[in-house]
């Protein structure tokens, strides 16, 4: 990983930590704006890192909901043998 990618990844992690602590879900946009004035390359790498991490969080929440739904359905079913398929 190059310098820009390393810096962008660390900055994204730090930004998400502050976003979680403060509840400011648009902070990354402001940080991106600050970066844009100094380094377009770092800004682009940073925004990519943010998007990837936010997408991963969304996917994990989706999977957690699906797993919880499946568990709830399994627990709600009586212990009857499965019906044969027609």
Chimera marker file (.cmm) of the C-alpha trace (Angstrom):
<marker_set name="trace">
<marker id="1" x="0.000" y="0.000" z="0.000" r="1" g="1" b="0" radius="0.5"/>
<marker id="2" x="1.333" y="3.409" z="-0.949" r="1" g="1" b="0" radius="0.5"/>
<marker id="3" x="1.605" y="6.488" z="1.205" r="1" g="1" b="0" radius="0.5"/>
<marker id="4" x="-1.635" y="8.029" z="-0.047" r="1" g="1" b="0" radius="0.5"/>
<marker id="5" x="-3.621" y="4.844" z="0.499" r="1" g="1" b="0" radius="0.5"/>
<marker id="6" x="-2.134" y="4.355" z="3.956" r="1" g="1" b="0" radius="0.5"/>
<marker id="7" x="-2.910" y="7.921" z="4.998" r="1" g="1" b="0" radius="0.5"/>
<marker id="8" x="-6.406" y="7.764" z="3.500" r="1" g="1" b="0" radius="0.5"/>
<marker id="9" x="-7.194" y="4.489" z="5.282" r="1" g="1" b="0" radius="0.5"/>
<marker id="10" x="-6.052" y="5.807" z="8.666" r="1" g="1" b="0" radius="0.5"/>
<marker id="11" x="-7.882" y="9.099" z="8.202" r="1" g="1" b="0" radius="0.5"/>
<marker id="12" x="-11.054" y="7.229" z="7.229" r="1" g="1" b="0" radius="0.5"/>
<marker id="13" x="-10.819" y="5.043" z="10.344" r="1" g="1" b="0" radius="0.5"/>
<marker id="14" x="-10.293" y="8.097" z="12.541" r="1" g="1" b="0" radius="0.5"/>
<marker id="15" x="-13.143" y="9.991" z="10.884" r="1" g="1" b="0" radius="0.5"/>
<marker id="16" x="-15.560" y="7.095" z="11.331" r="1" g="1" b="0" radius="0.5"/>
<marker id="17" x="-14.588" y="6.846" z="15.001" r="1" g="1" b="0" radius="0.5"/>
<marker id="18" x="-15.402" y="10.541" z="15.506" r="1" g="1" b="0" radius="0.5"/>
<marker id="19" x="-18.622" y="10.152" z="13.510" r="1" g="1" b="0" radius="0.5"/>
<marker id="20" x="-19.658" y="7.272" z="15.773" r="1" g="1" b="0" radius="0.5"/>
<marker id="21" x="-18.768" y="9.226" z="18.913" r="1" g="1" b="0" radius="0.5"/>
<marker id="22" x="-20.533" y="12.436" z="17.871" r="1" g="1" b="0" radius="0.5"/>
<marker id="23" x="-23.397" y="11.131" z="15.741" r="1" g="1" b="0" radius="0.5"/>
<marker id="24" x="-22.333" y="13.486" z="12.943" r="1" g="1" b="0" radius="0.5"/>
<marker id="25" x="-22.930" y="11.237" z="9.948" r="1" g="1" b="0" radius="0.5"/>
<marker id="26" x="-21.767" y="13.866" z="7.428" r="1" g="1" b="0" radius="0.5"/>
<marker id="27" x="-18.423" y="14.700" z="9.026" r="1" g="1" b="0" radius="0.5"/>
<marker id="28" x="-16.602" y="12.787" z="6.298" r="1" g="1" b="0" radius="0.5"/>
<marker id="29" x="-17.900" y="15.311" z="3.739" r="1" g="1" b="0" radius="0.5"/>
<marker id="30" x="-16.351" y="18.173" z="5.685" r="1" g="1" b="0" radius="0.5"/>
<marker id="31" x="-13.045" y="16.322" z="6.041" r="1" g="1" b="0" radius="0.5"/>
<marker id="32" x="-13.136" y="15.611" z="2.307" r="1" g="1" b="0" radius="0.5"/>
<marker id="33" x="-13.590" y="19.319" z="1.672" r="1" g="1" b="0" radius="0.5"/>
<marker id="34" x="-10.554" y="20.141" z="3.768" r="1" g="1" b="0" radius="0.5"/>
<marker id="35" x="-8.535" y="17.564" z="1.848" r="1" g="1" b="0" radius="0.5"/>
<marker id="36" x="-9.754" y="18.906" z="-1.505" r="1" g="1" b="0" radius="0.5"/>
<marker id="37" x="-8.065" y="22.228" z="-0.864" r="1" g="1" b="0" radius="0.5"/>
<marker id="38" x="-4.717" y="20.549" z="-0.230" r="1" g="1" b="0" radius="0.5"/>
<marker id="39" x="-4.551" y="17.293" z="-2.189" r="1" g="1" b="0" radius="0.5"/>
<marker id="40" x="-7.051" y="16.000" z="-4.711" r="1" g="1" b="0" radius="0.5"/>
<marker id="41" x="-5.280" y="12.631" z="-4.754" r="1" g="1" b="0" radius="0.5"/>
<marker id="42" x="-5.608" y="12.192" z="-1.003" r="1" g="1" b="0" radius="0.5"/>
<marker id="43" x="-9.203" y="13.419" z="-1.094" r="1" g="1" b="0" radius="0.5"/>
<marker id="44" x="-10.157" y="10.806" z="-3.706" r="1" g="1" b="0" radius="0.5"/>
<marker id="45" x="-8.397" y="7.998" z="-1.836" r="1" g="1" b="0" radius="0.5"/>
<marker id="46" x="-9.997" y="9.099" z="1.447" r="1" g="1" b="0" radius="0.5"/>
<marker id="47" x="-13.510" y="9.242" z="0.000" r="1" g="1" b="0" radius="0.5"/>
<marker id="48" x="-13.014" y="5.787" z="-1.512" r="1" g="1" b="0" radius="0.5"/>
<marker id="49" x="-11.928" y="4.445" z="1.888" r="1" g="1" b="0" radius="0.5"/>
<marker id="50" x="-14.959" y="6.055" z="3.543" r="1" g="1" b="0" radius="0.5"/>
<marker id="51" x="-17.395" y="4.683" z="0.938" r="1" g="1" b="0" radius="0.5"/>
<marker id="52" x="-15.967" y="1.184" z="1.236" r="1" g="1" b="0" radius="0.5"/>
<marker id="53" x="-16.199" y="1.214" z="5.028" r="1" g="1" b="0" radius="0.5"/>
<marker id="54" x="-19.725" y="2.651" z="5.064" r="1" g="1" b="0" radius="0.5"/>
<marker id="55" x="-20.833" y="0.071" z="2.488" r="1" g="1" b="0" radius="0.5"/>
<marker id="56" x="-19.322" y="-2.706" z="4.591" r="1" g="1" b="0" radius="0.5"/>
<marker id="57" x="-21.184" y="-1.452" z="7.674" r="1" g="1" b="0" radius="0.5"/>
<marker id="58" x="-24.441" y="-1.412" z="5.733" r="1" g="1" b="0" radius="0.5"/>
<marker id="59" x="-23.880" y="-4.938" z="4.465" r="1" g="1" b="0" radius="0.5"/>
<marker id="60" x="-23.048" y="-6.199" z="7.962" r="1" g="1" b="0" radius="0.5"/>
<marker id="61" x="-26.245" y="-4.657" z="9.385" r="1" g="1" b="0" radius="0.5"/>
<marker id="62" x="-28.213" y="-6.324" z="6.584" r="1" g="1" b="0" radius="0.5"/>
<marker id="63" x="-26.619" y="-9.706" z="7.330" r="1" g="1" b="0" radius="0.5"/>
<marker id="64" x="-27.233" y="-9.310" z="11.059" r="1" g="1" b="0" radius="0.5"/>
<marker id="65" x="-30.930" y="-8.577" z="10.420" r="1" g="1" b="0" radius="0.5"/>
<marker id="66" x="-31.212" y="-11.582" z="8.112" r="1" g="1" b="0" radius="0.5"/>
<marker id="67" x="-29.544" y="-13.848" z="10.659" r="1" g="1" b="0" radius="0.5"/>
<marker id="68" x="-31.792" y="-12.549" z="13.455" r="1" g="1" b="0" radius="0.5"/>
<marker id="69" x="-34.892" y="-13.058" z="11.294" r="1" g="1" b="0" radius="0.5"/>
<marker id="70" x="-33.852" y="-16.606" z="10.436" r="1" g="1" b="0" radius="0.5"/>
<marker id="71" x="-33.177" y="-17.376" z="14.096" r="1" g="1" b="0" radius="0.5"/>
<marker id="72" x="-36.549" y="-15.950" z="15.136" r="1" g="1" b="0" radius="0.5"/>
<marker id="73" x="-38.345" y="-18.011" z="12.485" r="1" g="1" b="0" radius="0.5"/>
<marker id="74" x="-36.503" y="-21.156" z="13.549" r="1" g="1" b="0" radius="0.5"/>
<marker id="75" x="-37.351" y="-20.577" z="17.213" r="1" g="1" b="0" radius="0.5"/>
<marker id="76" x="-41.008" y="-19.858" z="16.404" r="1" g="1" b="0" radius="0.5"/>
<marker id="77" x="-41.532" y="-23.149" z="14.563" r="1" g="1" b="0" radius="0.5"/>
<marker id="78" x="-42.762" y="-26.115" z="16.577" r="1" g="1" b="0" radius="0.5"/>
<marker id="79" x="-40.561" y="-29.192" z="16.631" r="1" g="1" b="0" radius="0.5"/>
<marker id="80" x="-42.562" y="-30.942" z="13.945" r="1" g="1" b="0" radius="0.5"/>
<marker id="81" x="-40.956" y="-33.020" z="11.240" r="1" g="1" b="0" radius="0.5"/>
<marker id="82" x="-40.613" y="-31.247" z="7.906" r="1" g="1" b="0" radius="0.5"/>
<marker id="83" x="-43.458" y="-31.733" z="5.471" r="1" g="1" b="0" radius="0.5"/>
<marker id="84" x="-42.682" y="-33.556" z="2.254" r="1" g="1" b="0" radius="0.5"/>
<marker id="85" x="-42.547" y="-31.455" z="-0.867" r="1" g="1" b="0" radius="0.5"/>
<marker id="86" x="-45.310" y="-31.919" z="-3.375" r="1" g="1" b="0" radius="0.5"/>
<link id1="1" id2="2" r="1" g="1" b="0" radius="0.2"/>
<link id1="2" id2="3" r="1" g="1" b="0" radius="0.2"/>
<link id1="3" id2="4" r="1" g="1" b="0" radius="0.2"/>
<link id1="4" id2="5" r="1" g="1" b="0" radius="0.2"/>
<link id1="5" id2="6" r="1" g="1" b="0" radius="0.2"/>
<link id1="6" id2="7" r="1" g="1" b="0" radius="0.2"/>
<link id1="7" id2="8" r="1" g="1" b="0" radius="0.2"/>
<link id1="8" id2="9" r="1" g="1" b="0" radius="0.2"/>
<link id1="9" id2="10" r="1" g="1" b="0" radius="0.2"/>
<link id1="10" id2="11" r="1" g="1" b="0" radius="0.2"/>
<link id1="11" id2="12" r="1" g="1" b="0" radius="0.2"/>
<link id1="12" id2="13" r="1" g="1" b="0" radius="0.2"/>
<link id1="13" id2="14" r="1" g="1" b="0" radius="0.2"/>
<link id1="14" id2="15" r="1" g="1" b="0" radius="0.2"/>
<link id1="15" id2="16" r="1" g="1" b="0" radius="0.2"/>
<link id1="16" id2="17" r="1" g="1" b="0" radius="0.2"/>
<link id1="17" id2="18" r="1" g="1" b="0" radius="0.2"/>
<link id1="18" id2="19" r="1" g="1" b="0" radius="0.2"/>
<link id1="19" id2="20" r="1" g="1" b="0" radius="0.2"/>
<link id1="20" id2="21" r="1" g="1" b="0" radius="0.2"/>
<link id1="21" id2="22" r="1" g="1" b="0" radius="0.2"/>
<link id1="22" id2="23" r="1" g="1" b="0" radius="0.2"/>
<link id1="23" id2="24" r="1" g="1" b="0" radius="0.2"/>
<link id1="24" id2="25" r="1" g="1" b="0" radius="0.2"/>
<link id1="25" id2="26" r="1" g="1" b="0" radius="0.2"/>
<link id1="26" id2="27" r="1" g="1" b="0" radius="0.2"/>
<link id1="27" id2="28" r="1" g="1" b="0" radius="0.2"/>
<link id1="28" id2="29" r="1" g="1" b="0" radius="0.2"/>
<link id1="29" id2="30" r="1" g="1" b="0" radius="0.2"/>
<link id1="30" id2="31" r="1" g="1" b="0" radius="0.2"/>
<link id1="31" id2="32" r="1" g="1" b="0" radius="0.2"/>
<link id1="32" id2="33" r="1" g="1" b="0" radius="0.2"/>
<link id1="33" id2="34" r="1" g="1" b="0" radius="0.2"/>
<link id1="34" id2="35" r="1" g="1" b="0" radius="0.2"/>
<link id1="35" id2="36" r="1" g="1" b="0" radius="0.2"/>
<link id1="36" id2="37" r="1" g="1" b="0" radius="0.2"/>
<link id1="37" id2="38" r="1" g="1" b="0" radius="0.2"/>
<link id1="38" id2="39" r="1" g="1" b="0" radius="0.2"/>
<link id1="39" id2="40" r="1" g="1" b="0" radius="0.2"/>
<link id1="40" id2="41" r="1" g="1" b="0" radius="0.2"/>
<link id1="41" id2="42" r="1" g="1" b="0" radius="0.2"/>
<link id1="42" id2="43" r="1" g="1" b="0" radius="0.2"/>
<link id1="43" id2="44" r="1" g="1" b="0" radius="0.2"/>
<link id1="44" id2="45" r="1" g="1" b="0" radius="0.2"/>
<link id1="45" id2="46" r="1" g="1" b="0" radius="0.2"/>
<link id1="46" id2="47" r="1" g="1" b="0" radius="0.2"/>
<link id1="47" id2="48" r="1" g="1" b="0" radius="0.2"/>
<link id1="48" id2="49" r="1" g="1" b="0" radius="0.2"/>
<link id1="49" id2="50" r="1" g="1" b="0" radius="0.2"/>
<link id1="50" id2="51" r="1" g="1" b="0" radius="0.2"/>
<link id1="51" id2="52" r="1" g="1" b="0" radius="0.2"/>
<link id1="52" id2="53" r="1" g="1" b="0" radius="0.2"/>
<link id1="53" id2="54" r="1" g="1" b="0" radius="0.2"/>
<link id1="54" id2="55" r="1" g="1" b="0" radius="0.2"/>
<link id1="55" id2="56" r="1" g="1" b="0" radius="0.2"/>
<link id1="56" id2="57" r="1" g="1" b="0" radius="0.2"/>
<link id1="57" id2="58" r="1" g="1" b="0" radius="0.2"/>
<link id1="58" id2="59" r="1" g="1" b="0" radius="0.2"/>
<link id1="59" id2="60" r="1" g="1" b="0" radius="0.2"/>
<link id1="60" id2="61" r="1" g="1" b="0" radius="0.2"/>
<link id1="61" id2="62" r="1" g="1" b="0" radius="0.2"/>
<link id1="62" id2="63" r="1" g="1" b="0" radius="0.2"/>
<link id1="63" id2="64" r="1" g="1" b="0" radius="0.2"/>
<link id1="64" id2="65" r="1" g="1" b="0" radius="0.2"/>
<link id1="65" id2="66" r="1" g="1" b="0" radius="0.2"/>
<link id1="66" id2="67" r="1" g="1" b="0" radius="0.2"/>
<link id1="67" id2="68" r="1" g="1" b="0" radius="0.2"/>
<link id1="68" id2="69" r="1" g="1" b="0" radius="0.2"/>
<link id1="69" id2="70" r="1" g="1" b="0" radius="0.2"/>
<link id1="70" id2="71" r="1" g="1" b="0" radius="0.2"/>
<link id1="71" id2="72" r="1" g="1" b="0" radius="0.2"/>
<link id1="72" id2="73" r="1" g="1" b="0" radius="0.2"/>
<link id1="73" id2="74" r="1" g="1" b="0" radius="0.2"/>
<link id1="74" id2="75" r="1" g="1" b="0" radius="0.2"/>
<link id1="75" id2="76" r="1" g="1" b="0" radius="0.2"/>
<link id1="76" id2="77" r="1" g="1" b="0" radius="0.2"/>
<link id1="77" id2="78" r="1" g="1" b="0" radius="0.2"/>
<link id1="78" id2="79" r="1" g="1" b="0" radius="0.2"/>
<link id1="79" id2="80" r="1" g="1" b="0" radius="0.2"/>
<link id1="80" id2="81" r="1" g="1" b="0" radius="0.2"/>
<link id1="81" id2="82" r="1" g="1" b="0" radius="0.2"/>
<link id1="82" id2="83" r="1" g="1" b="0" radius="0.2"/>
<link id1="83" id2="84" r="1" g="1" b="0" radius="0.2"/>
<link id1="84" id2="85" r="1" g="1" b="0" radius="0.2"/>
<link id1="85" id2="86" r="1" g="1" b="0" radius="0.2"/>
</marker_set>
